[in-house]
Amino acid sequence: MSVTITKGGKPVTGLEPYLDTYAHLTAFHEGDTAFAHLHPTTKVNGDHGGPELSFDAELPTSGNWRLFLQFQTGGTLHTAALTLNVG
């Protein structure tokens, strides 16, 4: 799975390392206790990354997953939430 970080429609290339990676993705399955915690496959190389991040996401159960993506820019931690349907 790939995500692109943007602000106002423009790519964000100033992702800062946060806990030794450019992002953390946590996924929770709707209706049970299944979850996943993922890091980008891109390793930290310097002090800025982005805007594209790839994750090896093998979500084990079909249905809706609520995803929370955390990343840091300008010393501020951001959280983006979205729902993904796995068929």
mmCIF file as gemmi writes it, N, C-alpha and C atoms, coordinates in Angstrom:
data_model
loop_
_atom_site.group_PDB
_atom_site.id
_atom_site.type_symbol
_atom_site.label_atom_id
_atom_site.label_alt_id
_atom_site.label_comp_id
_atom_site.label_asym_id
_atom_site.label_entity_id
_atom_site.label_seq_id
_atom_site.pdbx_PDB_ins_code
_atom_site.Cartn_x
_atom_site.Cartn_y
_atom_site.Cartn_z
_atom_site.occupancy
_atom_site.B_iso_or_equiv
_atom_site.pdbx_formal_charge
_atom_site.auth_seq_id
_atom_site.auth_asym_id
_atom_site.pdbx_PDB_model_num
ATOM 1 N N . MET Axp A 1 ? 0.848 -1.157 0 1 0 ? 1 A 1
ATOM 2 C CA . MET Axp A 1 ? 0 0 0 1 0 ? 1 A 1
ATOM 3 C C . MET Axp A 1 ? 0.9 1.228 0 1 0 ? 1 A 1
ATOM 4 N N . SER Axp A 2 ? 0.51 2.229 -0.782 1 0 ? 2 A 1
ATOM 5 C CA . SER Axp A 2 ? 1.275 3.476 -0.845 1 0 ? 2 A 1
ATOM 6 C C . SER Axp A 2 ? 0.401 4.64 -0.423 1 0 ? 2 A 1
ATOM 7 N N . VAL Axp A 3 ? 1.003 5.591 0.257 1 0 ? 3 A 1
ATOM 8 C CA . VAL Axp A 3 ? 0.321 6.834 0.62 1 0 ? 3 A 1
ATOM 9 C C . VAL Axp A 3 ? 1.192 7.999 0.182 1 0 ? 3 A 1
ATOM 10 N N . THR Axp A 4 ? 0.547 9.098 -0.158 1 0 ? 4 A 1
ATOM 11 C CA . THR Axp A 4 ? 1.247 10.326 -0.508 1 0 ? 4 A 1
ATOM 12 C C . THR Axp A 4 ? 0.787 11.409 0.452 1 0 ? 4 A 1
ATOM 13 N N . ILE Axp A 5 ? 1.73 12.028 1.141 1 0 ? 5 A 1
ATOM 14 C CA . ILE Axp A 5 ? 1.423 13.088 2.094 1 0 ? 5 A 1
ATOM 15 C C . ILE Axp A 5 ? 1.383 14.409 1.339 1 0 ? 5 A 1
ATOM 16 N N . THR Axp A 6 ? 0.251 15.114 1.439 1 0 ? 6 A 1
ATOM 17 C CA . THR Axp A 6 ? 0.103 16.414 0.784 1 0 ? 6 A 1
ATOM 18 C C . THR Axp A 6 ? -0.484 17.418 1.767 1 0 ? 6 A 1
ATOM 19 N N . LYS Axp A 7 ? -0.291 18.685 1.452 1 0 ? 7 A 1
ATOM 20 C CA . LYS Axp A 7 ? -0.918 19.775 2.207 1 0 ? 7 A 1
ATOM 21 C C . LYS Axp A 7 ? -1.388 20.792 1.186 1 0 ? 7 A 1
ATOM 22 N N . GLY Axp A 8 ? -2.683 21.044 1.152 1 0 ? 8 A 1
ATOM 23 C CA . GLY Axp A 8 ? -3.231 21.967 0.174 1 0 ? 8 A 1
ATOM 24 C C . GLY Axp A 8 ? -3.013 21.507 -1.25 1 0 ? 8 A 1
ATOM 25 N N . GLY Axp A 9 ? -2.946 20.172 -1.45 1 0 ? 9 A 1
ATOM 26 C CA . GLY Axp A 9 ? -2.747 19.613 -2.778 1 0 ? 9 A 1
ATOM 27 C C . GLY Axp A 9 ? -1.304 19.566 -3.237 1 0 ? 9 A 1
ATOM 28 N N . LYS Axp A 10 ? -0.374 20.028 -2.402 1 0 ? 10 A 1
ATOM 29 C CA . LYS Axp A 10 ? 1.047 20.028 -2.767 1 0 ? 10 A 1
ATOM 30 C C . LYS Axp A 10 ? 1.79 18.97 -1.958 1 0 ? 10 A 1
ATOM 31 N N . PRO Axp A 11 ? 2.758 18.273 -2.59 1 0 ? 11 A 1
ATOM 32 C CA . PRO Axp A 11 ? 3.5 17.22 -1.887 1 0 ? 11 A 1
ATOM 33 C C . PRO Axp A 11 ? 4.29 17.766 -0.699 1 0 ? 11 A 1
ATOM 34 N N . VAL Axp A 12 ? 4.285 17.01 0.378 1 0 ? 12 A 1
ATOM 35 C CA . VAL Axp A 12 ? 5.068 17.352 1.569 1 0 ? 12 A 1
ATOM 36 C C . VAL Axp A 12 ? 6.355 16.538 1.525 1 0 ? 12 A 1
ATOM 37 N N . THR Axp A 13 ? 7.476 17.221 1.392 1 0 ? 13 A 1
ATOM 38 C CA . THR Axp A 13 ? 8.774 16.535 1.33 1 0 ? 13 A 1
ATOM 39 C C . THR Axp A 13 ? 9.576 16.735 2.608 1 0 ? 13 A 1
ATOM 40 N N . GLY Axp A 14 ? 8.957 17.306 3.622 1 0 ? 14 A 1
ATOM 41 C CA . GLY Axp A 14 ? 9.66 17.575 4.868 1 0 ? 14 A 1
ATOM 42 C C . GLY Axp A 14 ? 9.287 16.642 5.997 1 0 ? 14 A 1
ATOM 43 N N . LEU Axp A 15 ? 8.993 15.364 5.676 1 0 ? 15 A 1
ATOM 44 C CA . LEU Axp A 15 ? 8.702 14.411 6.746 1 0 ? 15 A 1
ATOM 45 C C . LEU Axp A 15 ? 9.952 14.204 7.586 1 0 ? 15 A 1
ATOM 46 N N . GLU Axp A 16 ? 9.774 14.281 8.89 1 0 ? 16 A 1
ATOM 47 C CA . GLU Axp A 16 ? 10.899 14.115 9.815 1 0 ? 16 A 1
ATOM 48 C C . GLU Axp A 16 ? 10.822 12.744 10.477 1 0 ? 16 A 1
ATOM 49 N N . PRO Axp A 17 ? 11.975 12.16 10.783 1 0 ? 17 A 1
ATOM 50 C CA . PRO Axp A 17 ? 11.946 10.886 11.506 1 0 ? 17 A 1
ATOM 51 C C . PRO Axp A 17 ? 11.208 11.038 12.836 1 0 ? 17 A 1
ATOM 52 N N . TYR Axp A 18 ? 10.343 10.075 13.128 1 0 ? 18 A 1
ATOM 53 C CA . TYR Axp A 18 ? 9.599 10.021 14.379 1 0 ? 18 A 1
ATOM 54 C C . TYR Axp A 18 ? 9.691 8.581 14.874 1 0 ? 18 A 1
ATOM 55 N N . LEU Axp A 19 ? 10.32 8.382 16.015 1 0 ? 19 A 1
ATOM 56 C CA . LEU Axp A 19 ? 10.574 7.046 16.554 1 0 ? 19 A 1
ATOM 57 C C . LEU Axp A 19 ? 11.258 6.158 15.513 1 0 ? 19 A 1
ATOM 58 N N . ASP Axp A 20 ? 12.289 6.701 14.873 1 0 ? 20 A 1
ATOM 59 C CA . ASP Axp A 20 ? 13.176 5.992 13.938 1 0 ? 20 A 1
ATOM 60 C C . ASP Axp A 20 ? 12.57 5.641 12.583 1 0 ? 20 A 1
ATOM 61 N N . THR Axp A 21 ? 11.463 6.265 12.206 1 0 ? 21 A 1
ATOM 62 C CA . THR Axp A 21 ? 10.874 6.04 10.884 1 0 ? 21 A 1
ATOM 63 C C . THR Axp A 21 ? 10.097 7.287 10.475 1 0 ? 21 A 1
ATOM 64 N N . TYR Axp A 22 ? 9.735 7.391 9.189 1 0 ? 22 A 1
ATOM 65 C CA . TYR Axp A 22 ? 9.017 8.576 8.711 1 0 ? 22 A 1
ATOM 66 C C . TYR Axp A 22 ? 7.527 8.546 9.021 1 0 ? 22 A 1
ATOM 67 N N . ALA Axp A 23 ? 6.984 7.394 9.397 1 0 ? 23 A 1
ATOM 68 C CA . ALA Axp A 23 ? 5.553 7.31 9.71 1 0 ? 23 A 1
ATOM 69 C C . ALA Axp A 23 ? 5.253 6.016 10.451 1 0 ? 23 A 1
ATOM 70 N N . HIS Axp A 24 ? 4.12 6.02 11.118 1 0 ? 24 A 1
ATOM 71 C CA . HIS Axp A 24 ? 3.578 4.831 11.771 1 0 ? 24 A 1
ATOM 72 C C . HIS Axp A 24 ? 2.142 4.696 11.296 1 0 ? 24 A 1
ATOM 73 N N . LEU Axp A 25 ? 1.76 3.502 10.891 1 0 ? 25 A 1
ATOM 74 C CA . LEU Axp A 25 ? 0.401 3.24 10.431 1 0 ? 25 A 1
ATOM 75 C C . LEU Axp A 25 ? -0.191 2.153 11.318 1 0 ? 25 A 1
ATOM 76 N N . THR Axp A 26 ? -1.289 2.479 11.985 1 0 ? 26 A 1
ATOM 77 C CA . THR Axp A 26 ? -1.982 1.505 12.817 1 0 ? 26 A 1
ATOM 78 C C . THR Axp A 26 ? -3.351 1.257 12.205 1 0 ? 26 A 1
ATOM 79 N N . ALA Axp A 27 ? -3.716 -0.02 12.063 1 0 ? 27 A 1
ATOM 80 C CA . ALA Axp A 27 ? -4.982 -0.394 11.434 1 0 ? 27 A 1
ATOM 81 C C . ALA Axp A 27 ? -5.791 -1.249 12.404 1 0 ? 27 A 1
ATOM 82 N N . PHE Axp A 28 ? -7.069 -0.924 12.529 1 0 ? 28 A 1
ATOM 83 C CA . PHE Axp A 28 ? -7.982 -1.663 13.402 1 0 ? 28 A 1
ATOM 84 C C . PHE Axp A 28 ? -9.136 -2.201 12.567 1 0 ? 28 A 1
ATOM 85 N N . HIS Axp A 29 ? -9.407 -3.503 12.691 1 0 ? 29 A 1
ATOM 86 C CA . HIS Axp A 29 ? -10.497 -4.13 11.939 1 0 ? 29 A 1
ATOM 87 C C . HIS Axp A 29 ? -11.831 -3.857 12.632 1 0 ? 29 A 1
ATOM 88 N N . GLU Axp A 30 ? -12.818 -3.48 11.83 1 0 ? 30 A 1
ATOM 89 C CA . GLU Axp A 30 ? -14.152 -3.203 12.35 1 0 ? 30 A 1
ATOM 90 C C . GLU Axp A 30 ? -14.816 -4.501 12.805 1 0 ? 30 A 1
ATOM 91 N N . GLY Axp A 31 ? -15.27 -4.544 14.034 1 0 ? 31 A 1
ATOM 92 C CA . GLY Axp A 31 ? -16.052 -5.685 14.499 1 0 ? 31 A 1
ATOM 93 C C . GLY Axp A 31 ? -15.31 -6.727 15.308 1 0 ? 31 A 1
ATOM 94 N N . ASP Axp A 32 ? -13.985 -6.638 15.41 1 0 ? 32 A 1
ATOM 95 C CA . ASP Axp A 32 ? -13.247 -7.57 16.262 1 0 ? 32 A 1
ATOM 96 C C . ASP Axp A 32 ? -11.985 -6.882 16.777 1 0 ? 32 A 1
ATOM 97 N N . THR Axp A 33 ? -11.058 -7.656 17.299 1 0 ? 33 A 1
ATOM 98 C CA . THR Axp A 33 ? -9.869 -7.065 17.912 1 0 ? 33 A 1
ATOM 99 C C . THR Axp A 33 ? -8.626 -7.138 17.034 1 0 ? 33 A 1
ATOM 100 N N . ALA Axp A 34 ? -8.779 -7.475 15.758 1 0 ? 34 A 1
ATOM 101 C CA . ALA Axp A 34 ? -7.618 -7.553 14.859 1 0 ? 34 A 1
ATOM 102 C C . ALA Axp A 34 ? -7.033 -6.16 14.643 1 0 ? 34 A 1
ATOM 103 N N . PHE Axp A 35 ? -5.701 -6.095 14.633 1 0 ? 35 A 1
ATOM 104 C CA . PHE Axp A 35 ? -5.034 -4.826 14.361 1 0 ? 35 A 1
ATOM 105 C C . PHE Axp A 35 ? -3.676 -5.094 13.743 1 0 ? 35 A 1
ATOM 106 N N . ALA Axp A 36 ? -3.097 -4.053 13.178 1 0 ? 36 A 1
ATOM 107 C CA . ALA Axp A 36 ? -1.752 -4.133 12.603 1 0 ? 36 A 1
ATOM 108 C C . ALA Axp A 36 ? -1.043 -2.816 12.865 1 0 ? 36 A 1
ATOM 109 N N . HIS Axp A 37 ? 0.253 -2.887 13.107 1 0 ? 37 A 1
ATOM 110 C CA . HIS Axp A 37 ? 1.089 -1.691 13.259 1 0 ? 37 A 1
ATOM 111 C C . HIS Axp A 37 ? 2.207 -1.811 12.231 1 0 ? 37 A 1
ATOM 112 N N . LEU Axp A 38 ? 2.276 -0.842 11.312 1 0 ? 38 A 1
ATOM 113 C CA . LEU Axp A 38 ? 3.2 -0.929 10.186 1 0 ? 38 A 1
ATOM 114 C C . LEU Axp A 38 ? 4.106 0.284 10.11 1 0 ? 38 A 1
ATOM 115 N N . HIS Axp A 39 ? 5.284 0.067 9.535 1 0 ? 39 A 1
ATOM 116 C CA . HIS Axp A 39 ? 6.228 1.145 9.233 1 0 ? 39 A 1
ATOM 117 C C . HIS Axp A 39 ? 6.478 1.16 7.731 1 0 ? 39 A 1
ATOM 118 N N . PRO Axp A 40 ? 6.847 2.32 7.186 1 0 ? 40 A 1
ATOM 119 C CA . PRO Axp A 40 ? 7.145 2.37 5.749 1 0 ? 40 A 1
ATOM 120 C C . PRO Axp A 40 ? 8.315 1.457 5.4 1 0 ? 40 A 1
ATOM 121 N N . THR Axp A 41 ? 8.305 0.954 4.167 1 0 ? 41 A 1
ATOM 122 C CA . THR Axp A 41 ? 9.425 0.141 3.701 1 0 ? 41 A 1
ATOM 123 C C . THR Axp A 41 ? 10.643 1.014 3.415 1 0 ? 41 A 1
ATOM 124 N N . THR Axp A 42 ? 10.416 2.312 3.198 1 0 ? 42 A 1
ATOM 125 C CA . THR Axp A 42 ? 11.51 3.264 2.98 1 0 ? 42 A 1
ATOM 126 C C . THR Axp A 42 ? 12.215 3.523 4.3 1 0 ? 42 A 1
ATOM 127 N N . LYS Axp A 43 ? 13.506 3.279 4.333 1 0 ? 43 A 1
ATOM 128 C CA . LYS Axp A 43 ? 14.283 3.521 5.544 1 0 ? 43 A 1
ATOM 129 C C . LYS Axp A 43 ? 14.617 5.007 5.667 1 0 ? 43 A 1
ATOM 130 N N . VAL Axp A 44 ? 14.786 5.465 6.895 1 0 ? 44 A 1
ATOM 131 C CA . VAL Axp A 44 ? 15.18 6.851 7.131 1 0 ? 44 A 1
ATOM 132 C C . VAL Axp A 44 ? 16.562 7.064 6.542 1 0 ? 44 A 1
ATOM 133 N N . ASN Axp A 45 ? 16.661 8.064 5.677 1 0 ? 45 A 1
ATOM 134 C CA . ASN Axp A 45 ? 17.923 8.397 5.018 1 0 ? 45 A 1
ATOM 135 C C . ASN Axp A 45 ? 18.077 9.912 5.068 1 0 ? 45 A 1
ATOM 136 N N . GLY Axp A 46 ? 18.618 10.405 6.161 1 0 ? 46 A 1
ATOM 137 C CA . GLY Axp A 46 ? 18.717 11.843 6.35 1 0 ? 46 A 1
ATOM 138 C C . GLY Axp A 46 ? 17.616 12.332 7.275 1 0 ? 46 A 1
ATOM 139 N N . ASP Axp A 47 ? 17.432 13.654 7.295 1 0 ? 47 A 1
ATOM 140 C CA . ASP Axp A 47 ? 16.481 14.216 8.245 1 0 ? 47 A 1
ATOM 141 C C . ASP Axp A 47 ? 15.133 14.58 7.632 1 0 ? 47 A 1
ATOM 142 N N . HIS Axp A 48 ? 14.945 14.367 6.307 1 0 ? 48 A 1
ATOM 143 C CA . HIS Axp A 48 ? 13.66 14.677 5.672 1 0 ? 48 A 1
ATOM 144 C C . HIS Axp A 48 ? 13.307 13.628 4.622 1 0 ? 48 A 1
ATOM 145 N N . GLY Axp A 49 ? 12.035 13.272 4.562 1 0 ? 49 A 1
ATOM 146 C CA . GLY Axp A 49 ? 11.559 12.309 3.58 1 0 ? 49 A 1
ATOM 147 C C . GLY Axp A 49 ? 10.208 12.728 3.028 1 0 ? 49 A 1
ATOM 148 N N . GLY Axp A 50 ? 9.624 11.847 2.226 1 0 ? 50 A 1
ATOM 149 C CA . GLY Axp A 50 ? 8.301 12.104 1.667 1 0 ? 50 A 1
ATOM 150 C C . GLY Axp A 50 ? 8.393 12.558 0.235 1 0 ? 50 A 1
ATOM 151 N N . PRO Axp A 51 ? 7.304 12.774 -0.431 1 0 ? 51 A 1
ATOM 152 C CA . PRO Axp A 51 ? 5.932 12.69 0.08 1 0 ? 51 A 1
ATOM 153 C C . PRO Axp A 51 ? 5.33 11.287 0.006 1 0 ? 51 A 1
ATOM 154 N N . GLU Axp A 52 ? 5.975 10.362 -0.747 1 0 ? 52 A 1
ATOM 155 C CA . GLU Axp A 52 ? 5.4 9.025 -0.914 1 0 ? 52 A 1
ATOM 156 C C . GLU Axp A 52 ? 6.018 8.033 0.065 1 0 ? 52 A 1
ATOM 157 N N . LEU Axp A 53 ? 5.142 7.216 0.66 1 0 ? 53 A 1
ATOM 158 C CA . LEU Axp A 53 ? 5.571 6.164 1.573 1 0 ? 53 A 1
ATOM 159 C C . LEU Axp A 53 ? 4.878 4.873 1.174 1 0 ? 53 A 1
ATOM 160 N N . SER Axp A 54 ? 5.613 3.765 1.217 1 0 ? 54 A 1
ATOM 161 C CA . SER Axp A 54 ? 5.044 2.451 0.904 1 0 ? 54 A 1
ATOM 162 C C . SER Axp A 54 ? 5.067 1.576 2.145 1 0 ? 54 A 1
ATOM 163 N N . PHE Axp A 55 ? 4.022 0.779 2.295 1 0 ? 55 A 1
ATOM 164 C CA . PHE Axp A 55 ? 3.884 -0.131 3.423 1 0 ? 55 A 1
ATOM 165 C C . PHE Axp A 55 ? 3.586 -1.526 2.889 1 0 ? 55 A 1
ATOM 166 N N . ASP Axp A 56 ? 4.198 -2.556 3.491 1 0 ? 56 A 1
ATOM 167 C CA . ASP Axp A 56 ? 3.833 -3.941 3.199 1 0 ? 56 A 1
ATOM 168 C C . ASP Axp A 56 ? 2.652 -4.278 4.102 1 0 ? 56 A 1
ATOM 169 N N . ALA Axp A 57 ? 1.453 -4.064 3.585 1 0 ? 57 A 1
ATOM 170 C CA . ALA Axp A 57 ? 0.24 -4.252 4.385 1 0 ? 57 A 1
ATOM 171 C C . ALA Axp A 57 ? -0.458 -5.532 3.97 1 0 ? 57 A 1
ATOM 172 N N . GLU Axp A 58 ? -0.405 -6.527 4.836 1 0 ? 58 A 1
ATOM 173 C CA . GLU Axp A 58 ? -1.131 -7.771 4.618 1 0 ? 58 A 1
ATOM 174 C C . GLU Axp A 58 ? -2.169 -7.883 5.726 1 0 ? 58 A 1
ATOM 175 N N . LEU Axp A 59 ? -3.312 -7.242 5.495 1 0 ? 59 A 1
ATOM 176 C CA . LEU Axp A 59 ? -4.372 -7.259 6.499 1 0 ? 59 A 1
ATOM 177 C C . LEU Axp A 59 ? -5.102 -8.596 6.397 1 0 ? 59 A 1
ATOM 178 N N . PRO Axp A 60 ? -5.149 -9.365 7.492 1 0 ? 60 A 1
ATOM 179 C CA . PRO Axp A 60 ? -5.559 -10.765 7.439 1 0 ? 60 A 1
ATOM 180 C C . PRO Axp A 60 ? -7.051 -11.036 7.294 1 0 ? 60 A 1
ATOM 181 N N . THR Axp A 61 ? -7.886 -10.025 7.483 1 0 ? 61 A 1
ATOM 182 C CA . THR Axp A 61 ? -9.329 -10.239 7.479 1 0 ? 61 A 1
ATOM 183 C C . THR Axp A 61 ? -9.997 -9.254 6.533 1 0 ? 61 A 1
ATOM 184 N N . SER Axp A 62 ? -10.956 -9.736 5.736 1 0 ? 62 A 1
ATOM 185 C CA . SER Axp A 62 ? -11.673 -8.818 4.853 1 0 ? 62 A 1
ATOM 186 C C . SER Axp A 62 ? -12.628 -7.95 5.671 1 0 ? 62 A 1
ATOM 187 N N . GLY Axp A 63 ? -13.059 -6.858 5.065 1 0 ? 63 A 1
ATOM 188 C CA . GLY Axp A 63 ? -13.971 -5.932 5.733 1 0 ? 63 A 1
ATOM 189 C C . GLY Axp A 63 ? -13.349 -4.558 5.866 1 0 ? 63 A 1
ATOM 190 N N . ASN Axp A 64 ? -13.955 -3.736 6.698 1 0 ? 64 A 1
ATOM 191 C CA . ASN Axp A 64 ? -13.472 -2.368 6.89 1 0 ? 64 A 1
ATOM 192 C C . ASN Axp A 64 ? -12.382 -2.308 7.949 1 0 ? 64 A 1
ATOM 193 N N . TRP Axp A 65 ? -11.345 -1.57 7.621 1 0 ? 65 A 1
ATOM 194 C CA . TRP Axp A 65 ? -10.243 -1.307 8.539 1 0 ? 65 A 1
ATOM 195 C C . TRP Axp A 65 ? -10.147 0.201 8.732 1 0 ? 65 A 1
ATOM 196 N N . ARG Axp A 66 ? -10.021 0.638 9.971 1 0 ? 66 A 1
ATOM 197 C CA . ARG Axp A 66 ? -9.818 2.053 10.269 1 0 ? 66 A 1
ATOM 198 C C . ARG Axp A 66 ? -8.32 2.253 10.425 1 0 ? 66 A 1
ATOM 199 N N . LEU Axp A 67 ? -7.745 3.141 9.61 1 0 ? 67 A 1
ATOM 200 C CA . LEU Axp A 67 ? -6.305 3.375 9.583 1 0 ? 67 A 1
ATOM 201 C C . LEU Axp A 67 ? -5.982 4.73 10.189 1 0 ? 67 A 1
ATOM 202 N N . PHE Axp A 68 ? -4.906 4.767 10.958 1 0 ? 68 A 1
ATOM 203 C CA . PHE Axp A 68 ? -4.4 6.006 11.53 1 0 ? 68 A 1
ATOM 204 C C . PHE Axp A 68 ? -2.926 6.12 11.155 1 0 ? 68 A 1
ATOM 205 N N . LEU Axp A 69 ? -2.602 7.149 10.397 1 0 ? 69 A 1
ATOM 206 C CA . LEU Axp A 69 ? -1.237 7.385 9.934 1 0 ? 69 A 1
ATOM 207 C C . LEU Axp A 69 ? -0.658 8.548 10.72 1 0 ? 69 A 1
ATOM 208 N N . GLN Axp A 70 ? 0.46 8.31 11.421 1 0 ? 70 A 1
ATOM 209 C CA . GLN Axp A 70 ? 1.137 9.374 12.157 1 0 ? 70 A 1
ATOM 210 C C . GLN Axp A 70 ? 2.447 9.7 11.476 1 0 ? 70 A 1
ATOM 211 N N . PHE Axp A 71 ? 2.712 11.008 11.326 1 0 ? 71 A 1
ATOM 212 C CA . PHE Axp A 71 ? 3.951 11.489 10.725 1 0 ? 71 A 1
ATOM 213 C C . PHE Axp A 71 ? 4.259 12.857 11.322 1 0 ? 71 A 1
ATOM 214 N N . GLN Axp A 72 ? 5.508 13.267 11.192 1 0 ? 72 A 1
ATOM 215 C CA . GLN Axp A 72 ? 5.946 14.519 11.811 1 0 ? 72 A 1
ATOM 216 C C . GLN Axp A 72 ? 6.527 15.468 10.774 1 0 ? 72 A 1
ATOM 217 N N . THR Axp A 73 ? 6.124 16.752 10.858 1 0 ? 73 A 1
ATOM 218 C CA . THR Axp A 73 ? 6.71 17.824 10.048 1 0 ? 73 A 1
ATOM 219 C C . THR Axp A 73 ? 6.872 19.049 10.931 1 0 ? 73 A 1
ATOM 220 N N . GLY Axp A 74 ? 7.956 19.767 10.759 1 0 ? 74 A 1
ATOM 221 C CA . GLY Axp A 74 ? 8.176 20.989 11.527 1 0 ? 74 A 1
ATOM 222 C C . GLY Axp A 74 ? 8.103 20.789 13.024 1 0 ? 74 A 1
ATOM 223 N N . GLY Axp A 75 ? 8.464 19.593 13.495 1 0 ? 75 A 1
ATOM 224 C CA . GLY Axp A 75 ? 8.434 19.302 14.923 1 0 ? 75 A 1
ATOM 225 C C . GLY Axp A 75 ? 7.042 19.004 15.469 1 0 ? 75 A 1
ATOM 226 N N . THR Axp A 76 ? 6.029 18.955 14.596 1 0 ? 76 A 1
ATOM 227 C CA . THR Axp A 76 ? 4.652 18.688 15.015 1 0 ? 76 A 1
ATOM 228 C C . THR Axp A 76 ? 4.217 17.31 14.528 1 0 ? 76 A 1
ATOM 229 N N . LEU Axp A 77 ? 3.651 16.527 15.433 1 0 ? 77 A 1
ATOM 230 C CA . LEU Axp A 77 ? 3.138 15.206 15.09 1 0 ? 77 A 1
ATOM 231 C C . LEU Axp A 77 ? 1.718 15.345 14.55 1 0 ? 77 A 1
ATOM 232 N N . HIS Axp A 78 ? 1.457 14.741 13.395 1 0 ? 78 A 1
ATOM 233 C CA . HIS Axp A 78 ? 0.145 14.784 12.749 1 0 ? 78 A 1
ATOM 234 C C . HIS Axp A 78 ? -0.44 13.375 12.705 1 0 ? 78 A 1
ATOM 235 N N . THR Axp A 79 ? -1.766 13.277 12.775 1 0 ? 79 A 1
ATOM 236 C CA . THR Axp A 79 ? -2.459 12.001 12.624 1 0 ? 79 A 1
ATOM 237 C C . THR Axp A 79 ? -3.544 12.156 11.571 1 0 ? 79 A 1
ATOM 238 N N . ALA Axp A 80 ? -3.502 11.304 10.558 1 0 ? 80 A 1
ATOM 239 C CA . ALA Axp A 80 ? -4.536 11.274 9.52 1 0 ? 80 A 1
ATOM 240 C C . ALA Axp A 80 ? -5.302 9.969 9.665 1 0 ? 80 A 1
ATOM 241 N N . ALA Axp A 81 ? -6.628 10.034 9.562 1 0 ? 81 A 1
ATOM 242 C CA . ALA Axp A 81 ? -7.471 8.846 9.703 1 0 ? 81 A 1
ATOM 243 C C . ALA Axp A 81 ? -8.225 8.589 8.406 1 0 ? 81 A 1
ATOM 244 N N . LEU Axp A 82 ? -8.364 7.3 8.06 1 0 ? 82 A 1
ATOM 245 C CA . LEU Axp A 82 ? -9.145 6.928 6.887 1 0 ? 82 A 1
ATOM 246 C C . LEU Axp A 82 ? -9.651 5.507 7.056 1 0 ? 82 A 1
ATOM 247 N N . THR Axp A 83 ? -10.643 5.146 6.255 1 0 ? 83 A 1
ATOM 248 C CA . THR Axp A 83 ? -11.194 3.796 6.276 1 0 ? 83 A 1
ATOM 249 C C . THR Axp A 83 ? -10.853 3.102 4.967 1 0 ? 83 A 1
ATOM 250 N N . LEU Axp A 84 ? -10.385 1.863 5.071 1 0 ? 84 A 1
ATOM 251 C CA . LEU Axp A 84 ? -10.019 1.058 3.912 1 0 ? 84 A 1
ATOM 252 C C . LEU Axp A 84 ? -10.866 -0.209 3.919 1 0 ? 84 A 1
ATOM 253 N N . ASN Axp A 85 ? -11.506 -0.518 2.79 1 0 ? 85 A 1
ATOM 254 C CA . ASN Axp A 85 ? -12.258 -1.76 2.671 1 0 ? 85 A 1
ATOM 255 C C . ASN Axp A 85 ? -11.376 -2.805 2.002 1 0 ? 85 A 1
ATOM 256 N N . VAL Axp A 86 ? -11.173 -3.922 2.691 1 0 ? 86 A 1
ATOM 257 C CA . VAL Axp A 86 ? -10.376 -5.03 2.164 1 0 ? 86 A 1
ATOM 258 C C . VAL Axp A 86 ? -11.349 -6.105 1.698 1 0 ? 86 A 1
ATOM 259 N N . GLY Axp A 87 ? -11.259 -6.477 0.415 1 0 ? 87 A 1
ATOM 260 C CA . GLY Axp A 87 ? -12.221 -7.428 -0.154 1 0 ? 87 A 1
ATOM 261 C C . GLY Axp A 87 ? -11.738 -8.835 -0.196 1 0 ? 87 A 1
